[in-house]
Amino acid sequence: MSLSQSLFFIGLFILVGFSSCQPVLLSKPKAIKGVLDLSQWEFEQGGIIDINGECRLYWQHLLMPNQESEDFVFHTIPSKWNGLRWKDAILEAKGYATYRLHIYLNPKYKNKRLAFKIGYINTAYNFFLQNEKLGGVGKVATQEENHIPNINPQFYAFEVRQDTLDLLIQVANYQDRYGGLTGTFKIGLENQIIGQHQAKTNYLFFVLGILVVMGLYHLSLYFFRKKNKAALYFGLLCFTISLRMLVTDEFVITDFYEDTSFQLSSKISYLTFYLGLLCAAYFFHAVYPQDFSLKVCQVVKWVAFAYSIVTLSREIVFYSKFLTGFQVFTLVFLAYTLYFTVRIVFLRREGSITFLVGVVCIIAATVNDLLHANEVINTFIAIPLGLLAFIFSQTLLLSSLFSKAFQKVEDLSEEMRQINNNLEDIVKQRTDELGSANSELAITNEKLNQVLEETQQTLEIVNEQRAKLAETNREITSSLNYAQRIQQSILPNISLMQRVLPESFVFFRPRDIVSGDFYWFAEIPEQAKIVLAAIDCTGHGVPGAFMTMISHQLLDEIVIEKKITEADQILNSLHRAVRRVMRQEETSSREGMDLSLVVIDKINRKMEFAGAKNPIIYLQEGKLHHLKGDRISIGGERQEQEHLFNKHLIDLSLPTTFYIFSDGYQDQFGGKIQRKFMLSQMKQVFLEIYQAPADFQKQYIEQKLKTWIEEGNESQTDDILVIGVKVL
């Protein structure tokens, strides 16, 4: 179904729904202070009047037409008397009362026949007009044991004898959750009232007939194909709604069985509500099992069964109290259904647009019925119309599926006919092909034997080369191990570093045997300064290791020999030295390094920081600080006059813990969703451990990395270096 067709279908559903409502052509009068003035109203032009507004309510009084009392309040109808303030009390559902309303008619209707249409009144009433009892439903009583409940919409015709009508209704309720004049209450010409009633009844029987037929049709489909669970649930849904239609709105069940008991009709009304929702849930799951959750169906099943058991085992006065809870549950279910429907449209499931149209119609109808039942709006029972729209949408969907299936059958039949007509030619052709294939197979077999001999010779050569490669690999590995020992020998002695900085640690893990990351440490006693750096040279493995040797030698020369201890000047000097040693102005060499470097002034309790791309993280009094390095590297393409590094001063008068590191830790892939560890997560780790002893911090960082790599089933991607120092 296309989008334009879907919009047309929804528009048709709305048009049919509104066509069943009474059109409002004129502003209709309402009752005020117990008086409804229709003296200027003409039913021929304005139509039927819905009686609403203020009427007199005499609580705990069953007045007769010739009786009067000053003990009354004005109460708006149609509505329940629950919650109404009567003197010092708040009324509940149980009780009895008398409603009284004076109606002034247009004099032109004298000696003409009018009629009243009375809908639901919970749960018994007597109707009096002009001192005469026109009728009633159930038995009104002041005691519950004498009360006989019943619900049956009625209309009462009468001849107008005078312009003023004194309308009196005695009402009693001991069963339902709502009491009072809760249903529709209309007045109009006799032929108008009867015509409207017949039209509405005919419409309901029309929808009822369609639902019954479609229910039988889908159950028949299920009978012949048991795997089609969707047909079973949809058929049951049609019958459930059909049964509910008999005991709601116009209460048409009385057209079949006039003495239907109140308890039976109420139980049917409640049970069909619960079980209808259950059938709908399992139908949605049967149509789209991969999208509509089975767990939702199970929740609906247990909730519906629980409510049904209570309804079957108790009286309405008890189980009607819990209806609001199920209505809220229904709204939640409808919200999930709408989400599921939009999801299948987004996923472009087959028939999802058609399904969406039907679901929107039935959800709109269900919400309307819930609001109507709770007196939020005064419309009409729309679920039959909504289900009718849903049935039509499913018919279109099934027709489309059947059409495609028939077309496929016809194509297969035509293909089979052509195959049968050409079967002999095909067999002969296949025989010739097999003969040719057999000859080719013999030639191929001979060639394979030749290839096998060549392969065996090649395999012998490969084995010889493999042995040579293994020997070469052992030599290279031995050389790398030796290079590792050389590299480790130039790294600062950690025990010496920890003697100067007791609360410090170095977490160093090369990716290969040798590393492009290294750490550098020096103490300048005459200046009472300590220089510490975490350095990440270009590349890793052997190329990176060569750069570490050069960088280490240059730092020794700058800091230890030349006594340059300003953090920014150390980086500037190192940059010029790298470009000089690597002859970067004369060659295309672009090797360099990123680093974080600090200079600790023990006397002045200050620390200088300078960074080439890499930052420093330090914590004081629980607050984390992040200083970024300059966005340039040591060495590379830039000229010296353009390449000046900045330094930052950090006050060490407070207890301070700082961390400098290469980018290997934060760029390591891993975790359950296989992403980088990221600097933000490193900050969180530092916040968790900065107050702990240095040994614990190192173990924690190492275990965190191990867990991260194992969760992502990854391997180490770069050299890793993290240095942490606590300055007290």
N, C-alpha and C positions, 0 to 999 in steps of 0.2 A: 504494500500500500504506500503510495507517494505521500509527501507532506501535504499537498493540496487536498488529496482525497481524505487524509486524516482530519484536517481542519474542517472540511465539509461535514464529515461524520459527526464530529463533536458539536458543530453548529446545529446539525439536525437534531441531535439528542437534546440540546438546550431548548431548541424551538418547540419540540414535542412536549418537554417538561413544562414550559411556560404556557403552552396552549391548554394544559389541563388545569391551570389556575384561573380564578375569577379575575377578569381584567378590571383595572381600576381606572374608570373614565372621569369620575368626579370625586371631589373631596367628600368623603362620607362622614356623617355625624357620629359622635361618640356620646355615651351616657355620662352625664355630669351630675354628681350628687343624687344619684338614684333616679334620674330622669333622662330618657332618650327622646329627643325632639325630632320626629320625622314628619312634622306638619308640612314642611315644604318639599319633602322627598317624593319623587315619582319613580316607582319601581320599573316602569316601562323604559324610562331613559337611563336611570342610574343603576338599575340592576339590583341584585340581592344585597342586603345589608348584613355585614358581620357585626353582631352585637358585641361591643366591647366598651370598656370604660368603667365608671364607678356605679356600683349598685349597693343596696343596703344588705348587710350580713348580720343576722341575729344568731349569735353563737349559743349553742345548747338550748335552742328554742325550735320547736316544730309548730310554727304558726299556721293557722288556717286563713283563708282569704278574708274573712270578716274579723280577724283579730289584728291588733296592732300592739307595738311595744316600743318604748323609747330606748331600750337596751340594744343598740346596734352600732356598727362602725361601717364606714364606706370602704368597700373592697373592690379592687380592679379585677374584671373578668375579661377573657378567660385566664385563670391562673389558679394555682393551688393555694389553700389556706395555710399550708405549712409555713411557719416562721412569722405569721401575722401576729402583731401585738394586740392582745385582748386584755384590757385593763392592766393588771400587773403580771400577766402570764404571756408566754410565747406559745402559740398553738402548734400542736403536732398533727400527724396525719389522722389519728383516730378521733372520731367524734361525730356530731351531727349539727346541722344549722339550717337556717332558712334564708334564701336569697329573695329580695323583692326589688322590682323595677317597674317604673311607670313609663309607658310609651305613648307619645302623642302622634297620631296618624294624620295624614292628609285627608281632609273631609271627603275627597272624591272617592275614597275606597269604602265608604259606608255601604253596607249590604253586598260587598264584594268578598270573594274568598281569598284569604291569605294563608300562609303556612309558616310554621317554625321548623327548622332543622336543628336537632340537638345531637351533638357527637358524644364523646366520652364524658361521663360524669362518674367519678369514683365515689362509691361503687354501687349506689342505689339512689333513686330519686322519685319524687312525685311532682307532676307538673300541673299547675292550676292557672287558669286564665278567666278573668271576669267571674270569680266565685265558682267556677266549674273546674272539675278535674278532667283534663284532656288525656292524661295517661301517666305512665311512669315505667321504670325498669327496676327489677329487684324489689326488695321489701325494706322500707325505711323504718328504723326503730331506734329507740333511745338506749337500748341495751344490746350488747354485742351478740348475746345468745339468741335474740329474736330477729337479728338482722340477716337478710338474704341478699348476698351480693350478685350483681350481674352487670354486664356491659353490652349494650346493643344500641347503636345509633338509630334514632327514630326521627320521623317528621310528623307534625301534627297540623292538619288543616282545620280552618275555622272560618266562620262568616263574621265580618266586622259589623257590629251593631251600634257602636259609638266610637267617637274619635279618640278616646283615652282607653288604653289597655292597662289593666293591673295584672302584672305577671308575678307569680310566686312559685318558687321551687324549693321543696324540702329535700335536703341531701344528707345522707349518712355514709360514713366510711369507717370500716374496722379492719380492712384487709390490705388495701394497697398502700404503697409508700407515699403517695400523694393523695390528698383529699380536696374536694371542692369542685367547682365548675372549671375543669381543665381542658375540655374539648371545645370544638367549634360550636358556635351558637348563632344561627342565621334566621332572618325573617325576609320574606319576599312573597310575590304572587304564588298561588298554589301551583300553577303550571310551571313557574320558574323553578321552585324548589324540587318538584317531582322530576322535571326535565334534567336538572343538574344531577340529582341523585341517580337517575337512570343512565345518564351519560357516563358518570363516574363508575357506576357498577358495570356497565358494558365494557368500559375500558379495562377495568380490573379483570373481568372474565376473559377478555381478549388476550391480555398479557399472561393470565393464568393458563389459558389454553396453549399458548406458544411455549411456556416453560414446561408444561407437562409433556408436550410432544417432543421438545428438544431433550428433555430428561429421558424419555423412553428411547429416543434415537441413540443417545450416547451410551445408555446402559446396554442397548442391543449391540453397539460396536464393541463394548467390552466383553459381552457374552461370546462373540465370535472370535475375539482376539484378546485373550486374557493379559497379554503383555502391555496392552494399552491402558495403563492405570489412569491417565489423564481423562479418558472417556468416563471411567467409573466415578471419579471424584466430581467431574463436571455434571454428570447425570444426577448424582446425589445432591449437589448444590442446587440444581434446578428444582428438585422435589422439595428440598428444605425451604427454599424461598417461596415456592407455591403454597406449601402448608402454612407458612408465616402470613402470607397474604390473606388467608381465610380468616385470621383472627386479629387483624390490625386494620386500621383506617376505616373502611366501610363495614367491617365485620361480616363479610359475605358468607361466612360459614352458616349463618342463620337461614340463608336461602336454601341450604341443604338439610339442616337439622335445627329447627327453631328453638329447641329446649337445650341447647348447648350450655353446660354448666360453666360458671365463672372460673372455678378452680382449674377445670380442664383447659379452657381457652387460654388462661394465664400461663399455665405450664407449657402449652404448645408455643405460645409467643416467646417465652424465655428460652426454651430448649432449642427452638429453631434459630434463635440469635446465636447461641453458643456453638451449636453444631454446624451452622452455616459458615462461621468463621473457620472452623476446623476443616471443612471440606474445601474452602477456598485456599487455605494454606497448603494442603496436600496437592491440590490441583496445580498451583503455581510451581511446586517442587517437581511434579511429574512432567510438566511441560519444559522446564529449564532446570534439570537436576544439578547441573554443574554451577549454577548461579544462585538459586534460591536455597538457603541453608536448611538442611534436614533438622538441625538442632532447633531452629525456629519452629518448625512443624511440631517437634516433640514438646516444646514449651507450650504451644497453643493447645496441643492434645491434652496435656495434664491439667492445664487451667480450665479448658472447656469441660473435661470430665468431672473435675471437682465441683464446678458450678452446677453441672447437670445433676450430679448426685444430690447436692443440697436441694435443688429445685424439685426433684422427684420425691424426696423424703420429707420435706417440710411444707408448711402452708405459705401462701404468698406474703402474709404479713411478716414472715421471717426472711424469706429469700429475696424479696424485692429490695431489701435494704442494701444488698450487696451489688445491685445492678450498676451503680455508678463506677465501682471499681473495675468491672468488666468493660464498661464503656471507655474508660481511660486506657485499659489494656488494648482495646480495639484501635484506638487512635494511634498508639505506639506501633501496633502491627501494621496499620495503614501507612505510617511514615516509613517503616522498613520496606513495605511493598513498593512504595513510590521510589525509594532509593534503588531497590533491586531492578525496577522497570527501567529507570533512567540508565542504570549500569548496562543492562543488556542492549539498550539502544546504542550506547556509547561503544560497546564491543561489537556491534553490528551482527547480533545473533539473527538467525533467519526468522522472519515474521515479527521482529521486535517492535516495529512501528505500529503494526496492527494491534499487537498485544498492548502497547502503551495506550492506544486510543480507548480500548475496552476497559483497561484498569483505571484510567482517568475518570471515565464515566461512572464506574461502579464505586470508586472512592468518593467522588463528589456526591453521589446518591447516599452513600453510607453516612458521610459527615452531616448531610442535610437531615437524615433520619435521627441521628443522635441529638443534634441541636433541637430538632422539632420535638423529640420525646422529652427533652429536659426543659421545654418551654423557653428556649433561648430565641428561637424564631418561630413564626406561625406560617408554615408553608403546607406541604403535603408529604405523604409517604412516597419517597422516590426510589426505593431500592428495586422494585419491580422494573421500573423504567431503566435504571442503571444496569441491571442484569440483562435486560433485553438488548441494550446497546452492546454489552459485553458478548452476548451470544452471537449477535450479528457480526461483530469483529472477528470472533473465532471462526464463524462460518466462512468469512472471506479468506482467513488464513488457511483453513482446511481445504477450501476450493483451490487455492493456489498450489498447495502441496500435492493434492490429488491430480491437478492438471499436469504438474511437472512429472509426477510418477507415471501417468498414462502416456505422456509424450516419450518418456524413457522406454516404456514397454513397447511402444510402436517402433521406436528406433531400433531396439534390440530385435524385434520381430522381423523388420525389414533386413537387418544384417544377417539374421539366421536364414532367411529365405534366399538371399544372395549366396550365402555359404553353401547351402544345400544344392542350389543350381549349378554351382561351379565345383562341387566336391570332387568329381572324377578328374577334372583338370588339375585341381589342387593336389590330389594324390599323385598323379603322374609327375607333376612338377616337383613335388617333394621327393619322389623316388629318384628323379634325375639329379636333384640337388644332393641327395644322400650319396649317389654314386660318385659324383664329382668330389664331394667332401671326403669320401673314403680314399680316393686317389691322392687328394691333397694331404690327407692325414698320413699316408705312407711316406710321402716326400718329407713332410714335416718331422716324422719320427726319425728319419735318417739324419736330417739336419740337427735334431735334438741330440742325437748320439755324438755328432761332431762337436756340438756346443758343450756337451758334458765333458768330453776329453779336454777341450780348451779351458773349461771352468776348473777342472781339477789341476791343470797346470797353473792357472791364475791363482788358485787357492794356495798352492805351494809358495808362489811368489809373495802373496799377501801375508802368509805366516812368517816368511823371512823378514818382510818389512815390519810386521807387528813386533817381532822380537827386537829389531833394531830400534823401533820407536819406544819400546818399553825401556831399553837401555838408555836411550837419549833422555826419556822422561825422568829416569832415576838420577841421571847426571844433573838435569836442570833442577830437579827437586832438591838435590844435595847442595847445589849452588845457591838456591833460594834460602835454604835453611841456614847456610853460612852467612848469606846476606842478612837474614833475620837476626842472627847473633851479633853481627856488626851493628845493625841499626839499634838493637836493644842496648848495645854497649854505650851508645852516645846519648841515650835518653837519660834524663836526670834520675838520680837515685831517690826512689819514693820515700825510703826511710829517712834520708837526709832532709827531704822536703817536709816530712811530717814532724821532724825534730824542730824545724823552724815554725811550721804551721801545724800544731798538734791535731787540731780538728779539721782535717782535710782528707780528701780521697781522690783517686784517679781511676776512672772506669775507662779502660782502653781495650778495644776489640777490633783488630784489623780484619778486613774481609778476606784477604788472601794471606799468604805467608808473611809478606812484607807489606808495609802500610804507607799510605800517603798522608795520614794524620800523625801528628806527634805533639808532645807537650814539652815545654821549655821552662826552666826554673833557674833563677840566680839570686843570691843574696849579696848585697853590696854593703858590707859592714860599716865602712867609713861614712856612708850616707844614711845608714840605718834604714835601708830600703830593700824591698823584696820585689822581684819582677817575675811574673808568672804569665804564661801564654798557652792558649789552645790553638793549634795551627792545622789548617786543612790545605795541603798542597794540591796542585793540579793533578788529576788522575789518581789512580790507586794501583796497588801492585808494584812492579819493578819501576815504572816511570815515576810514580809518586814517591817511592822510596829514595830515588836519586835526588828529587827535589828536597826531601827532608834533610838529607846529608848537607846539601848546599845551604839551606835555610838555617840549620843548626849552627853551622860554622859562621855564617854572617851575623847571627844574633850574638854569638860569643864575642865576635870582633867588635860589634857596636856597643854592647852593654858592658861586658867584662873588661875589654881592653880600652875602649874609648870613653867609658864611664858615662855614656848617654843614658840618663834615667828618666827623661820626660816621655810620657807614653806616646804623645803625638810625634815627637822627634824620633823616637825609636822606629815607628812605622814609616815615617818619611825617609829615614836613612836606609831602612831595609828595602824600601821600594827602589831607591836609586842603586843600591848594591845589587839587587836581583837583575835589574835591567843591564847593569854593567857586566856582571858575571855571565849572564845569558846572551850578551851582545844583541839585545833586542832592537837596538837602533840600526843594526847592520844586517840582521837576519829576519826571517819570518817567525821566529820563536815567540810564542805568546804565553809561555808557562808563567805561573805565578802562584799565589796562595790567598786564602781568606783566613782571617784570624781574629781572636779576641785577646787583648793584652791588658794587664793591670799592673800598676806600680803602687805598692803599699808603703806609705810613709809611717813608720812605727812611732816616730817622735811626735809628729803633728796630728796623728790619728786621722789621716786623710788617705784616700785612694784615688789614683788617676785611672781612667779607662779610655782606651782608644780601640776602635775596631775597623777592620776591613771587611765589610759586609756582615760579619758575625756580631751578635749582640752580647750583652751581659744581663743576667737576671739576678737581682739582689732583694733580700727581704729584711725589713726592720719593723719590729713591733707588730708583727702579723700582717703587714702591708707589703705587697709584691710590687717591685719597680722593674721596668723594662727599658733599658737604654739600648738604642739601635746603633750599630756601627755605621761608618760612612758607606755609601752605596758604590764603592769602588774597591778593587782588589789590589794586592801587592803585585807589582810587575804588570806585564801585559802591554796594551796598546798606548796608554796615556803617556804624555810627556811629563817630565819632573815638575815644570813650573805650573802645570795644571793639577798636580796630584798632591794636595796637601791634606793631611788628616787632622781631625778635630779630637780634642780630649775633653773628658767629662770628669768633674770632681765629685767624689762621694764621701760624705762625712761618716767617719767610723767611731764617733763618740758614743753611738748606740751599738748594742750587740747586732752584728751584721752577718748574714750568710749569703754568699754569692756563688753563682754558677757560670762558667764559661764552657763552651762546647763547639764542636763542629756540627755540620748539618746532617750527619749520618743517622743520629737517633731520631730526629723529628721526621726525616724522609723515609724511614723504614716502613715498608708495606706489611700489613698484617691485620689482625682483628677479625671479627666475625663477618664484617662486610668488606674486607680486603681493601683498605684505604691506608693513606699515610698516617703516622702517629700524630703529626702536627705539633707546632709550637704551643698551641693553646692547651693541649693535653700535658705537655711537659711542664707548663706552669702549674697545672693542677697537682702534678706529682711533687713539684718542689714545695708547694704550699702544705702538702701532707707530711713531708719528711724533714723540713728545714730545721726543726728543733731537736731532731733525733741525733744520736752520735754518728760520726762520720762513717764508721764501719757499717752500721745499719743502713745508712743512706745508700752506700754503694751496693749492698746486697739487694735492697729494695728496687733500685733502678735496674740492676741486672736481671732480677726475677720478672719485673714488669716487661722488659724487652723480650725475654724468653717466652712468656705467656702470649704476648702480642704476636710474635712470629709463629708460634705453634697454632694459635687459633686461626690464623689465615693460611696455614699450610704453606708458608713462604720460606725463602732462604734470605740470608743477610745480603743487602743490596749495596752497601757502601761501608767504608771504614767508620768506626764509631769511637768518639772521644767525649767524655763528660768529666769536668773537674769541679769539685765542690769544696768550698772553704768556709769555715765558721770563724769569724774574728770577734773575740770576746773583749 
